Amino acid sequence: MPSPVEDRPGLLIRDSFRYSDAVLIVPPALVESLSCFDGQQTRRELRESLALVAEDEAIPELEQQMIDALSGSGFLEDENYLRMKDAARRAFVEAPLREPAHAGSGYPTEPGELRSTMDEWMGDGAGAASDGGLVGIAAPHVSPAGGYLSYRSAYRLLAPEYRDRTFVVLGTSHYGQPEKFGLTRKPYVTPFGATVPDTALVDELAAAAPGAIAMEDYCHAVEHSIEFQVLFLQSIYGPDIRVLPILCGSFARSIYRGGKPEADEGVERFLNALGEAGEREKNRLFWVLGIDMAHMGRRYGDTVTAVANEGEMLGVDARDRRRIHSIAEGDAEAFWDNVQENHDDLKWCGSSPLYTFLKANPGARGRLERYEQWNIDPQSIVSFAGISFR
């Protein structure tokens, strides 16, 4: 991403998987030379690129500095990177808990401050009386500081009577394998405390659809789409809620090649197994979806400068609402037809959890509680919503 440090312009590089905790800022003059690190070009071509911005006598040292900095930080696909990747993944598998990954960045780490922040985000609408028939909610996974009104619109509906249910949390897997579902038996931990994993359901799903499962999926270690939902649930019910966390990889094959996601045998088995568990357990479960919607603007590769609720984003609003209407009707097929349109040029970040929920709960009908577009930066927007399901 562009460097946010005012007196250090350039390109900021960091590792979303957190194999490396290094952050590099590549100066503007050297950014073009990064294209030489593609596995195809040689050091000679790197030197030729550097010759456009540096004196001849400085090139050898500059070349080595770039290689050492990128390799040492784990940003080249070499032995150091593979060692860091293996160590991080092994550490997650062996860890007894899923530690908070976004405390201190997405929300406060100190419990007292966190409680005050959650009270501000939730307002005075939490713990509402049951209006009957509620089986689940969808809330954003965008930073709560930017999307708290939509979070609030969904979580304000959660009545005290849901306290003892297993919360089936379907989160977007931003980094996981397509057509895969990431499971973990580890308790999720936040500054409020640790959840209780529903390991019996984890084991049931893993046995029913092994080809579609990534067990102890490392993506849980870094993903925010479930962590933020756990945070809101704990703020309402206390830390020791029972949770079944499921990361839903994209259904990319279906989006780009056609057909329905369940044309993949593993996906079909998982959807059937989840639906059977949901039908059997019914009133013992409560469904929570961590989803965002459209991603538009320069940050996401579009040529348009996106401003929330203005210009071309009014058309995005209309297309989002068309998809939301299909979701509300419980029409999984119509929803997926809309997602496949133009290979999902809206870049919805939540289509796979939504489709998974609709297929596992064919009787559910939704209601839009709140819809928003938010400028994540001056040139780019994310849309999201709060939705209830009955």
Secondary structure, 3 states (H helix, E strand, C coil): CECCCCCCCCEEECCCCCCCCCCEEECHHHHHHHHHCCCCCCHHHHHHHHCCCCCHHHHHHHHHHHHHHHHHCCCCCCHHHHHHHHHHHHHHHHCCCECCCCECCCECCCHHHHHHHHHHHHCCCCCCCCCCCCCEEEECCCCHHHHHHHHHHHHCCCCHHHCCCEEEEEEECCCCCCCCEEECCCCEEECCEECEECHHHHHHHHHHCHHHEEECCCHHHHCCCCHHHHHHHHHHHCCCCEEEEEEECCCHHHHHHCCCHHHCHHHHHHHHHHHHHHHHHHHHEEEEEECCCCEEEHHHCCCCCCCCCCCHHHHHHHHHHHHHHHHHCCCHHHHHHHHHHHHCCCCCCCHHHHHHHHHHCCCCCEEEEEEEEEEEECCEEEEEEEEEEC
